[in-house]
Amino acid sequence: MARNSLSKNILRNYRADRSIAEMAALYGISQTTWLRWESGRAYPRGPRMIRLASDMGVTMDELFKGLVVTSEESLGEVANA
């Protein structure tokens, strides 16, 4: 099962070809705050966490735990993780 930390892979992959400034503006935060989220020194809270999960198409639990399920994995593997 692929596990990624929220801090690095998940947010960097989500940001993809967008700049840190674009992401900060999108979520109404400073560039420093986005960098802290991306580096794992801070985490989004409350409404921003909900919106980020929604925008990424994942549950808040998946986002917070950094659990990414690939297509070749079964739900049983995820449940037993």
Chimera marker file (.cmm) of the C-alpha trace (Angstrom):
<marker_set name="trace">
<marker id="1" x="0.000" y="0.000" z="0.000" r="1" g="1" b="0" radius="0.5"/>
<marker id="2" x="1.320" y="3.416" z="-0.869" r="1" g="1" b="0" radius="0.5"/>
<marker id="3" x="1.669" y="5.679" z="2.146" r="1" g="1" b="0" radius="0.5"/>
<marker id="4" x="2.685" y="9.280" z="1.746" r="1" g="1" b="0" radius="0.5"/>
<marker id="5" x="3.049" y="11.952" z="4.360" r="1" g="1" b="0" radius="0.5"/>
<marker id="6" x="0.625" y="14.822" z="4.068" r="1" g="1" b="0" radius="0.5"/>
<marker id="7" x="3.621" y="17.060" z="4.338" r="1" g="1" b="0" radius="0.5"/>
<marker id="8" x="5.464" y="16.144" z="1.193" r="1" g="1" b="0" radius="0.5"/>
<marker id="9" x="4.003" y="13.981" z="-1.507" r="1" g="1" b="0" radius="0.5"/>
<marker id="10" x="0.294" y="14.601" z="-1.161" r="1" g="1" b="0" radius="0.5"/>
<marker id="11" x="0.393" y="18.390" z="-1.177" r="1" g="1" b="0" radius="0.5"/>
<marker id="12" x="3.238" y="18.618" z="-3.673" r="1" g="1" b="0" radius="0.5"/>
<marker id="13" x="1.426" y="16.309" z="-6.050" r="1" g="1" b="0" radius="0.5"/>
<marker id="14" x="-1.784" y="18.272" z="-5.599" r="1" g="1" b="0" radius="0.5"/>
<marker id="15" x="0.045" y="21.551" z="-6.277" r="1" g="1" b="0" radius="0.5"/>
<marker id="16" x="1.612" y="19.993" z="-9.407" r="1" g="1" b="0" radius="0.5"/>
<marker id="17" x="2.468" y="22.811" z="-11.812" r="1" g="1" b="0" radius="0.5"/>
<marker id="18" x="0.920" y="25.598" z="-9.747" r="1" g="1" b="0" radius="0.5"/>
<marker id="19" x="3.066" y="28.012" z="-7.788" r="1" g="1" b="0" radius="0.5"/>
<marker id="20" x="3.104" y="28.307" z="-4.039" r="1" g="1" b="0" radius="0.5"/>
<marker id="21" x="1.692" y="31.824" z="-4.457" r="1" g="1" b="0" radius="0.5"/>
<marker id="22" x="-1.268" y="30.443" z="-6.440" r="1" g="1" b="0" radius="0.5"/>
<marker id="23" x="-2.018" y="27.819" z="-3.798" r="1" g="1" b="0" radius="0.5"/>
<marker id="24" x="-1.743" y="30.347" z="-0.972" r="1" g="1" b="0" radius="0.5"/>
<marker id="25" x="-4.141" y="32.709" z="-2.745" r="1" g="1" b="0" radius="0.5"/>
<marker id="26" x="-6.563" y="29.862" z="-3.486" r="1" g="1" b="0" radius="0.5"/>
<marker id="27" x="-6.804" y="28.954" z="0.202" r="1" g="1" b="0" radius="0.5"/>
<marker id="28" x="-6.532" y="32.478" z="1.599" r="1" g="1" b="0" radius="0.5"/>
<marker id="29" x="-3.277" y="31.846" z="3.446" r="1" g="1" b="0" radius="0.5"/>
<marker id="30" x="0.268" y="33.131" z="3.265" r="1" g="1" b="0" radius="0.5"/>
<marker id="31" x="2.902" y="31.447" z="1.130" r="1" g="1" b="0" radius="0.5"/>
<marker id="32" x="4.738" y="30.643" z="4.360" r="1" g="1" b="0" radius="0.5"/>
<marker id="33" x="1.694" y="28.795" z="5.676" r="1" g="1" b="0" radius="0.5"/>
<marker id="34" x="1.411" y="26.725" z="2.481" r="1" g="1" b="0" radius="0.5"/>
<marker id="35" x="5.106" y="25.865" z="2.732" r="1" g="1" b="0" radius="0.5"/>
<marker id="36" x="4.611" y="24.812" z="6.350" r="1" g="1" b="0" radius="0.5"/>
<marker id="37" x="1.747" y="22.536" z="5.296" r="1" g="1" b="0" radius="0.5"/>
<marker id="38" x="3.807" y="21.096" z="2.471" r="1" g="1" b="0" radius="0.5"/>
<marker id="39" x="6.844" y="20.525" z="4.692" r="1" g="1" b="0" radius="0.5"/>
<marker id="40" x="4.853" y="19.012" z="7.556" r="1" g="1" b="0" radius="0.5"/>
<marker id="41" x="5.642" y="21.750" z="10.056" r="1" g="1" b="0" radius="0.5"/>
<marker id="42" x="1.942" y="22.696" z="10.212" r="1" g="1" b="0" radius="0.5"/>
<marker id="43" x="-1.360" y="21.248" z="9.067" r="1" g="1" b="0" radius="0.5"/>
<marker id="44" x="-4.526" y="22.824" z="7.715" r="1" g="1" b="0" radius="0.5"/>
<marker id="45" x="-7.329" y="23.037" z="10.255" r="1" g="1" b="0" radius="0.5"/>
<marker id="46" x="-11.084" y="23.311" z="10.270" r="1" g="1" b="0" radius="0.5"/>
<marker id="47" x="-12.690" y="24.671" z="7.121" r="1" g="1" b="0" radius="0.5"/>
<marker id="48" x="-9.412" y="24.715" z="5.200" r="1" g="1" b="0" radius="0.5"/>
<marker id="49" x="-8.827" y="21.026" z="5.912" r="1" g="1" b="0" radius="0.5"/>
<marker id="50" x="-12.367" y="20.238" z="4.755" r="1" g="1" b="0" radius="0.5"/>
<marker id="51" x="-11.971" y="22.307" z="1.587" r="1" g="1" b="0" radius="0.5"/>
<marker id="52" x="-8.525" y="20.895" z="0.790" r="1" g="1" b="0" radius="0.5"/>
<marker id="53" x="-9.794" y="17.323" z="1.122" r="1" g="1" b="0" radius="0.5"/>
<marker id="54" x="-12.820" y="18.148" z="-1.027" r="1" g="1" b="0" radius="0.5"/>
<marker id="55" x="-10.717" y="19.853" z="-3.684" r="1" g="1" b="0" radius="0.5"/>
<marker id="56" x="-8.353" y="16.865" z="-3.771" r="1" g="1" b="0" radius="0.5"/>
<marker id="57" x="-11.202" y="14.358" z="-3.948" r="1" g="1" b="0" radius="0.5"/>
<marker id="58" x="-10.207" y="12.505" z="-0.782" r="1" g="1" b="0" radius="0.5"/>
<marker id="59" x="-11.699" y="12.146" z="2.677" r="1" g="1" b="0" radius="0.5"/>
<marker id="60" x="-10.314" y="14.185" z="5.538" r="1" g="1" b="0" radius="0.5"/>
<marker id="61" x="-9.127" y="10.941" z="7.100" r="1" g="1" b="0" radius="0.5"/>
<marker id="62" x="-7.191" y="10.032" z="3.956" r="1" g="1" b="0" radius="0.5"/>
<marker id="63" x="-5.705" y="13.507" z="3.781" r="1" g="1" b="0" radius="0.5"/>
<marker id="64" x="-4.716" y="13.657" z="7.432" r="1" g="1" b="0" radius="0.5"/>
<marker id="65" x="-3.320" y="10.146" z="7.595" r="1" g="1" b="0" radius="0.5"/>
<marker id="66" x="-1.692" y="10.450" z="4.201" r="1" g="1" b="0" radius="0.5"/>
<marker id="67" x="-3.253" y="7.227" z="2.989" r="1" g="1" b="0" radius="0.5"/>
<marker id="68" x="-3.420" y="6.939" z="-0.762" r="1" g="1" b="0" radius="0.5"/>
<marker id="69" x="-5.042" y="3.864" z="-2.236" r="1" g="1" b="0" radius="0.5"/>
<marker id="70" x="-3.903" y="2.821" z="-5.674" r="1" g="1" b="0" radius="0.5"/>
<marker id="71" x="-6.181" y="1.090" z="-8.150" r="1" g="1" b="0" radius="0.5"/>
<marker id="72" x="-4.526" y="-2.286" z="-7.710" r="1" g="1" b="0" radius="0.5"/>
<marker id="73" x="-5.228" y="-2.395" z="-3.969" r="1" g="1" b="0" radius="0.5"/>
<marker id="74" x="-8.333" y="-3.851" z="-2.444" r="1" g="1" b="0" radius="0.5"/>
<marker id="75" x="-10.458" y="-2.257" z="0.237" r="1" g="1" b="0" radius="0.5"/>
<marker id="76" x="-9.580" y="-5.199" z="2.445" r="1" g="1" b="0" radius="0.5"/>
<marker id="77" x="-5.911" y="-4.235" z="2.352" r="1" g="1" b="0" radius="0.5"/>
<marker id="78" x="-6.782" y="-0.689" z="3.325" r="1" g="1" b="0" radius="0.5"/>
<marker id="79" x="-9.046" y="-1.832" z="6.168" r="1" g="1" b="0" radius="0.5"/>
<marker id="80" x="-6.287" y="-4.030" z="7.566" r="1" g="1" b="0" radius="0.5"/>
<marker id="81" x="-3.616" y="-1.331" z="7.378" r="1" g="1" b="0" radius="0.5"/>
<link id1="1" id2="2" r="1" g="1" b="0" radius="0.2"/>
<link id1="2" id2="3" r="1" g="1" b="0" radius="0.2"/>
<link id1="3" id2="4" r="1" g="1" b="0" radius="0.2"/>
<link id1="4" id2="5" r="1" g="1" b="0" radius="0.2"/>
<link id1="5" id2="6" r="1" g="1" b="0" radius="0.2"/>
<link id1="6" id2="7" r="1" g="1" b="0" radius="0.2"/>
<link id1="7" id2="8" r="1" g="1" b="0" radius="0.2"/>
<link id1="8" id2="9" r="1" g="1" b="0" radius="0.2"/>
<link id1="9" id2="10" r="1" g="1" b="0" radius="0.2"/>
<link id1="10" id2="11" r="1" g="1" b="0" radius="0.2"/>
<link id1="11" id2="12" r="1" g="1" b="0" radius="0.2"/>
<link id1="12" id2="13" r="1" g="1" b="0" radius="0.2"/>
<link id1="13" id2="14" r="1" g="1" b="0" radius="0.2"/>
<link id1="14" id2="15" r="1" g="1" b="0" radius="0.2"/>
<link id1="15" id2="16" r="1" g="1" b="0" radius="0.2"/>
<link id1="16" id2="17" r="1" g="1" b="0" radius="0.2"/>
<link id1="17" id2="18" r="1" g="1" b="0" radius="0.2"/>
<link id1="18" id2="19" r="1" g="1" b="0" radius="0.2"/>
<link id1="19" id2="20" r="1" g="1" b="0" radius="0.2"/>
<link id1="20" id2="21" r="1" g="1" b="0" radius="0.2"/>
<link id1="21" id2="22" r="1" g="1" b="0" radius="0.2"/>
<link id1="22" id2="23" r="1" g="1" b="0" radius="0.2"/>
<link id1="23" id2="24" r="1" g="1" b="0" radius="0.2"/>
<link id1="24" id2="25" r="1" g="1" b="0" radius="0.2"/>
<link id1="25" id2="26" r="1" g="1" b="0" radius="0.2"/>
<link id1="26" id2="27" r="1" g="1" b="0" radius="0.2"/>
<link id1="27" id2="28" r="1" g="1" b="0" radius="0.2"/>
<link id1="28" id2="29" r="1" g="1" b="0" radius="0.2"/>
<link id1="29" id2="30" r="1" g="1" b="0" radius="0.2"/>
<link id1="30" id2="31" r="1" g="1" b="0" radius="0.2"/>
<link id1="31" id2="32" r="1" g="1" b="0" radius="0.2"/>
<link id1="32" id2="33" r="1" g="1" b="0" radius="0.2"/>
<link id1="33" id2="34" r="1" g="1" b="0" radius="0.2"/>
<link id1="34" id2="35" r="1" g="1" b="0" radius="0.2"/>
<link id1="35" id2="36" r="1" g="1" b="0" radius="0.2"/>
<link id1="36" id2="37" r="1" g="1" b="0" radius="0.2"/>
<link id1="37" id2="38" r="1" g="1" b="0" radius="0.2"/>
<link id1="38" id2="39" r="1" g="1" b="0" radius="0.2"/>
<link id1="39" id2="40" r="1" g="1" b="0" radius="0.2"/>
<link id1="40" id2="41" r="1" g="1" b="0" radius="0.2"/>
<link id1="41" id2="42" r="1" g="1" b="0" radius="0.2"/>
<link id1="42" id2="43" r="1" g="1" b="0" radius="0.2"/>
<link id1="43" id2="44" r="1" g="1" b="0" radius="0.2"/>
<link id1="44" id2="45" r="1" g="1" b="0" radius="0.2"/>
<link id1="45" id2="46" r="1" g="1" b="0" radius="0.2"/>
<link id1="46" id2="47" r="1" g="1" b="0" radius="0.2"/>
<link id1="47" id2="48" r="1" g="1" b="0" radius="0.2"/>
<link id1="48" id2="49" r="1" g="1" b="0" radius="0.2"/>
<link id1="49" id2="50" r="1" g="1" b="0" radius="0.2"/>
<link id1="50" id2="51" r="1" g="1" b="0" radius="0.2"/>
<link id1="51" id2="52" r="1" g="1" b="0" radius="0.2"/>
<link id1="52" id2="53" r="1" g="1" b="0" radius="0.2"/>
<link id1="53" id2="54" r="1" g="1" b="0" radius="0.2"/>
<link id1="54" id2="55" r="1" g="1" b="0" radius="0.2"/>
<link id1="55" id2="56" r="1" g="1" b="0" radius="0.2"/>
<link id1="56" id2="57" r="1" g="1" b="0" radius="0.2"/>
<link id1="57" id2="58" r="1" g="1" b="0" radius="0.2"/>
<link id1="58" id2="59" r="1" g="1" b="0" radius="0.2"/>
<link id1="59" id2="60" r="1" g="1" b="0" radius="0.2"/>
<link id1="60" id2="61" r="1" g="1" b="0" radius="0.2"/>
<link id1="61" id2="62" r="1" g="1" b="0" radius="0.2"/>
<link id1="62" id2="63" r="1" g="1" b="0" radius="0.2"/>
<link id1="63" id2="64" r="1" g="1" b="0" radius="0.2"/>
<link id1="64" id2="65" r="1" g="1" b="0" radius="0.2"/>
<link id1="65" id2="66" r="1" g="1" b="0" radius="0.2"/>
<link id1="66" id2="67" r="1" g="1" b="0" radius="0.2"/>
<link id1="67" id2="68" r="1" g="1" b="0" radius="0.2"/>
<link id1="68" id2="69" r="1" g="1" b="0" radius="0.2"/>
<link id1="69" id2="70" r="1" g="1" b="0" radius="0.2"/>
<link id1="70" id2="71" r="1" g="1" b="0" radius="0.2"/>
<link id1="71" id2="72" r="1" g="1" b="0" radius="0.2"/>
<link id1="72" id2="73" r="1" g="1" b="0" radius="0.2"/>
<link id1="73" id2="74" r="1" g="1" b="0" radius="0.2"/>
<link id1="74" id2="75" r="1" g="1" b="0" radius="0.2"/>
<link id1="75" id2="76" r="1" g="1" b="0" radius="0.2"/>
<link id1="76" id2="77" r="1" g="1" b="0" radius="0.2"/>
<link id1="77" id2="78" r="1" g="1" b="0" radius="0.2"/>
<link id1="78" id2="79" r="1" g="1" b="0" radius="0.2"/>
<link id1="79" id2="80" r="1" g="1" b="0" radius="0.2"/>
<link id1="80" id2="81" r="1" g="1" b="0" radius="0.2"/>
</marker_set>
